[in-house]
């Protein structure tokens, strides 16, 4: 422990030099900006910055990339809350409660709990990364295809059973997402599936197009057609959190942190799964479930606080397997692995021995970056909420412009714009008839991954389905899935009996 703290102090000594502080600030600012803009994302940004930083000192460049990485999670919540346009796929859950709060005059508290929750989760996760990264990364190696498949099945279960007001409608949305995720070339067999012979679909449908179409375009069209005359979008009360907001947010921040951190250690779908699990947890534990938007409420602040903490904890934890094992668990950490290799550094068990000062400087910069992001974002809350004073038609027009630019920037393809419109119309229909849109994204992201892990598990077990029961971790997750499905119904049936 003393050696760890001594090495960390050495890292702080290097990280607080003016040059490295400037690189950290640049990374945080760029990350916040690209998080606000839908369709860009930290992976693409870091990839574009790689050739520009080829001559930069390795520690400075990695501090910049790390700032972009977790800064994007801070920025992604802004447009999710204000415009219902997720800047990042991990902020889709934030859009559900955050935008409802914004439309009911509480954009300020929603933005504040997102910023403070990100800081709290990022700091706690960095402490855990400092103290326990090697142990946790080694534990994550025990996960095989069977465990990964069960984790994704758990995500399917919680999303379809908890997010929507109706389990049937939640399952329907989930299966729509699973169907969209199967479009394209099968990664295992190479067979082209469900493309209708359209070449543009051979690579599949980009999840950003679907997310922006369902959330942003669908929301704008629904607002134009069904919210005419409503004034809640422009009404705003306090920009600060009150005592009740703090009381409801603090436990959600802590729960979100400890839900998100373990998921950063394993390649199980990035930050999407823990954010949905955190949302499901907060909705189940809430003393005021009627406040949640699927129940017709004005928006629950813990539904913003928990998922925002979860996605930032996941992002920080993802650095543990990258640094200690050389295993990237997300698209951005894969680009960061390439950045290390550009400087002839190979992340893995020997990295701390061969390049210890650089690693500890990077970890120290995470502490500094979290403070920078909080200082950058909290003063901007008053400015951001003024966006809601924009007349509603102009606001919806801005949403459509940002959505179009985000979708077109992916591949510069007119076909993506056509898909954006069609998926936006589907989002409009789903809102009109009460189908939750979030399970579509979950099914699309995790469906192909779940299929791949299922195939791998059965291939290793030579077709024996009992592999999911004979492995202890897989069986434990299966028991949790059964509990999620059965316990609410048992308790609901027992409740009337207890009152009679």
N, C-alpha and C positions, 0 to 999 in steps of 0.2 A: 504493500500500500504506500509506504514512504517513497519507494522508487517511482511509483506512478505519479504521485503528487509532485515530486521533484522534477520529473520529466515534463509534467504539465506546466509547471512554473517556467521552465525553460522555453516551452512553446509560447506562453504568454509574452515573455520577454521579446521573442522574435515577432509575434503577431502585432504588438502595439507599436512597432516602428512606423513612422509616418507613411512610408511607401506601402507597407502591407495594410495599414488602416485605409489608405486611399483605394487600394484594390478591393478590400472588403466592402467599402461604401459603394463603389462602382457596381460590384456584383449584386448587392442588395437592391440598389436603385433599378438596375436593368431587370433583375428578377421580378420586382414588383410590377414594373411596366409590362413585361411580357405575360405576367399572370393576369393582368387586367384585359389584355387583348386576346379574344378567343381564337383558337386555331394554331397559335405559334408554339407555345410550350417550352419548357426548359431544355428538353433533349435537342430540339432543333436549334435553339439559341446557342447552347454549348458547342454543338457541332459546327455552327458558323463561326464561333469565336476561336476554335482550335487553330486554324492556320494563322489567325491574326496574333496569336500569343506564342508562336513558335520560338521567338527570340527572347521571351520574357522569362525571368527567373522561375523555376518550377514551383516553389512555394507560393509566389505571388499569383501565378496563373491558377493554381489549384484553389487558392482562397477566392479568387474571382469566380471560378466555376461553381464552387460550393455556395457562394452568395446567390448566384443566379438560380441554383437548384432549389434552395429552401425559400428564397425570396418570392419565387413564382407561386408558392402555396399561400403566402401572405396576400399577394395581389389578386389571386384568383377569386378570393371571396368578395371582392369589391363589386365587380359586375354581376356576380351571382346574386348578391343582396339587392343591388339597386335596379338591375335590368333583367333579372332572371336569366342571365346569359353566362353560363359557367365558363370562366377563363381556362380552367383545367377540369379534366374529367373527375378529379378527386373532390371538386367543390360542387358537384351536382346536388348533393344532399343539402349543402348550405343554401342553395337556391330555393329549396322547398320551403323552409321555415323563414329564412332571411328575407326573401322577397315578399312573403306574406306580411312579415313585420313591417317592411318598408311601405307597403301599400296601406298599412294601418297607422302610419305616422311614426314608426319606431325604427327608422333606418339607423339612427345614431347608436342606440344600444346594440343593435345587431352588428354593426361594424366594429364597435368597441369590444364586444365579447369575442369577436373573431380575431381581432388583433392581439388582445391580451391573452386569449386562450392559445394562440399560436406561439406567443412568447413563453408562456408557462410550459407548454408541452415541449417546445424546442429546447428549453433550458433543462428540464428534467430528463429528457431523452439524451441530451448531451452528457449529463452527469452519469447516466446509466451506461452510455457508450464509453465514457472514460474508465469506469470501474469494472464493467462486466462484459465488454464486447467480446473478448476471446471465448469466454465460457458460453455465452449465449449463441455465438456463431457455431461453436462445436455442437451444441444441443440441436441447432437447426439442421445439422447434417444427418440427424436420425430420421428426418422426414423423407419418405419415399413417395412414389406415385400414388399409392393408396391413400396416404395422409393428405397429399395435395388435393386429390379428388374429393375427399370428405370435407376439407375446408371449403372448397367451392360449393359443394352441396349444402353446407351450412349457410353460406351466403345466399344461395338461391332460396332456402327455406325462410330465413329471417326477412329477406326483402319482400317476398310474395305474401308472407303471413302478417307482416307488421306494418309495412309502409302504406299499403292501400286500406281504405275503409272496408273493402270486401276482399276476402281471400281469393274468391273466384276471379275477380277482376285483376287482382295482383298476379295470379298465376297466368292469366291470359296475356298480360303485358310481358311477363317473363318469357313465355314461349314465343311471342313475337320477336323479342330480342335474340333468343336462341336461334330462331330461323334466320334472322339477318346475319348472325355471326357465322352461319354455315355457308354463306354465299362465297364463291371463289374456288381457288384450287386447294384441295385437301392436302394439308402439310405432310401427312403420312403416306398416302397412296399416290398423290399427284393427280387424282381425278378431279375434273372440273365439275362443280356442283351448283345447281340452281342459278345459273347465270343467264339462261335463256339465249345463249349464243352471243351475248353482248360482250365484246372484248374488254370494255372498260370495267366490267365486273369481275374479271379474272383474278384481280388482286384483292377482291373483297371490297366492302364498303368501309370507309374510314370512320372510326368511332366519333371523331370530332364533328364530322358532317351530321351524324345522327344526333349527337348531343346538342349541337347548336340548333339543328332543325326542330327537334322536339321541344327544347326548352325556350329558345329565343324566338324563332319564327312562329312556332305554335302559340307562344304567349302573346306575341304582337298581334297575330291574326285574331286570337280569342279576345284580346282587349278591344280591338277595333269593332268586332262584331257584337260582343256581348257585354262590354263594360262601358258603353257610351253613357255619359252622364254621371259616372261615378267620380267622386272628388277625393277619394282616399289616397290616390297615388300622389297628389300634390300636398296633402296635409302633413305637417310634421310637428311633433311635440319636442321633447328634450333630446339633445344629442348625447347625453351622458347616461350611464347606467345608474339606476336607483338601487336602494337597499335590497329590494326583492330580486332584482336582476343579478346582483352579486351573490345572493344566497342561493339562487338556482344555478348560477354559472360555475361557481367554484367546484362543487362535486362533479359536475359534468366535465370540466377541464381535466380533473384528475382521472376520472374513469376513462375518458377518451385517450389520455396519454398512455395508460397501461393496457388499453385495448390495441392501440396503434403500434406501440413499440415492438411487440413480438412479430407482427406482420412484416415489419421492415427487414427482419432477419431471414425471411424465407421468400422464395420466388413464387408467390401465390396471388398474383394479380395486382401488385402495386398498392396504392393507397385507397383504391375503391372499396375493397372488402371491409377494412376496418372502419371506414367512415359510415358505411351502411350498418355495420354491426353496432357502432356507437349510437347511431340514430335509433336503431331498434331498442337498444338498452335504455336510452333516455325516455323513449316513449312508454316502455313497460314500467319503468321505475317512477315516472312522473306522478306527482300528487294532483296535477291539473292536466290530465290527458286531453280534456276538451279544448285546450289552447292550441293543440297541434293542427296544422292546416288540413291533413286528410280528414280530420273530424269536424271541419268547418270552423276552426278556431282562428283567432287573430295572429297566430304564430307564436311558438314556444321558444324562448331564448335558449333553453338547454338543447334544443334541436339544432342550434347553430354552434353553441359552445363545444359540445361533445365531438361532433364530426370534425370541426376545425382543429381541435387539439389532436384528434386521432391522425389526421393526415399529416400534420407537422411532425408528430412523434414517429410516424412511419418513415418519412423522408430522412430524418436524422438517423434512425436505426439502420436504414439501408446502407449506410456507410460502414457498418460493422463487418458484414460478410465481405464487402468490397476490400476493406483494408486488411482484414485478418486472414481471409481465405482466397481472395482474388475472384470472388463470385459476384457478378452484378445481379441485383434482384429487380431492376427496372430498366426502362429504356435509357433514362438519364445516367444511371450508374454504369451502364454499358459504355456510354460515351465518355464518362469519367475514367473508365478503365483504359480506353484508348488514349486519353490524355496522359495518364501515368506512363503508358508504354511509349508515347512520343518523347518522353524525357528519360527513356531507358530505365524506367522503374517498373518492377513487377509486383503488384499487390499480392500479398499472401503471408503465410506464417513468418517468412524471413524479413518482411518489410520493416518491422520495428527494429530489427537488429542492423539492417543495412542502411536504413534511412529514417531512423528514429526521430531526429530533430524535425524533419519535414512533416512527419505524421503528427507529432504533438503540436507543431505550429498550426497545422490544418484544424486539429480538434480545438485548440484555443480560439481560433478564428470563429468557430461556431458559436461560442459563448458571446464573443464581441458582436457577431453578425445579428444574433437574436436581439441584443439591446439596440443596435442600429435600426433594425426593422421596426421595433416598437416606437422608437423616437421618430422615424420617418412616417409611420402610418397613423399614430394617434392624432397628431396635429392636423392631418389631412381629413379627419372625419367630418369636421364642419364644412370643409370645401366639397367633399364628395356628396353629402346629403343635399347640397344645393342643386344637384342634378335633378332631384325630384321636383324642383320648382319649375322645371321645363314643362311647357304645355304637353299634355299627353300625346297628341298626334305627332309632335316633333320628337318626343321621346321614343315612341314606337318606330318612327322613321329612322332614328339613330340606331336603334337595336337592329333593324333590318340591314342597314348599311354595314355595321360592324360584323354582323353574321355573314353577309355576302363576302366581305373582304377576308374574313377568317377561313371560310370554306374554300374560296378561290386560291388562297395562298398555299394550300396544301400541295396541289399538283398543277395549278394553273389550268384547270380543266372545266369546260362548260358543262360536262356531264355531272360534275360534283355540284354545280349550281342547280341543275335540274333535280338531282337527288335531294338537295337542300329544300327545294320548294315542295316536292312530293312528301318528304318526311315532315315538313312543317304542317302540311295539310293533315297528315296523320295525327300529329300532335294536337292540332285544333280539334279533330274528331274525338280524340281520347279525353281531352279536357271537357268537351261538351257532354260526353256520356259518362264521365266519372271514372275513367280508367287511369291509374297512376302511370306516369311516364318513366319514373326512375327504374323500375324493374326491366324495362326494355334495354337500357344501357348496361345494366348488370349482366343480363343474359347475353348481350352481344360481346361484351368484353371477356367474360369468364367462360362462355359456352365453348369456344374452340379450345381453350386451355383445359377445361374439364374433360372434353372429349379426348384430348391427347393424353392426359394423365390416366384416364380410365383405360385406354388402349395399352398404355405402358404397363399399368398394374396387372392387367389380365395377361399380357404377353409374358411378363416375368413369372406369373403364377401358372402359366400354361393353361389359361382359360378357367382356372378355378376361382369362382366368385367368393369363396370363403376367405380369400386373402384380406377382405375388408373387415372380417371378424377375428382373424387370428393375430393380427398385428395390434398391440395394445393401444398405441396412439390413435390408430384408425377407429378402433372400437370405441374409445373414449369420445371421439368427435361424433360418431354415429349415435351414441347415447344422448349427447347434447341435442342433436337434430331431433330425435324422438321426443325429448323433453320439450323442445320448442313447439312441436306440433301438438303434443298431447296435453301438457300441463294447463295451458290456457283454457282448453275445453273442459277439462276435469274441474278446474276451479270455477268456471262459469256455471257448470251444472250444480256444484255444491253450494254456491252462493244463495240461490233461492231456497234451498233446503234448510240452510242455517237460519234464514229469516222467518221461516214458518214454525 
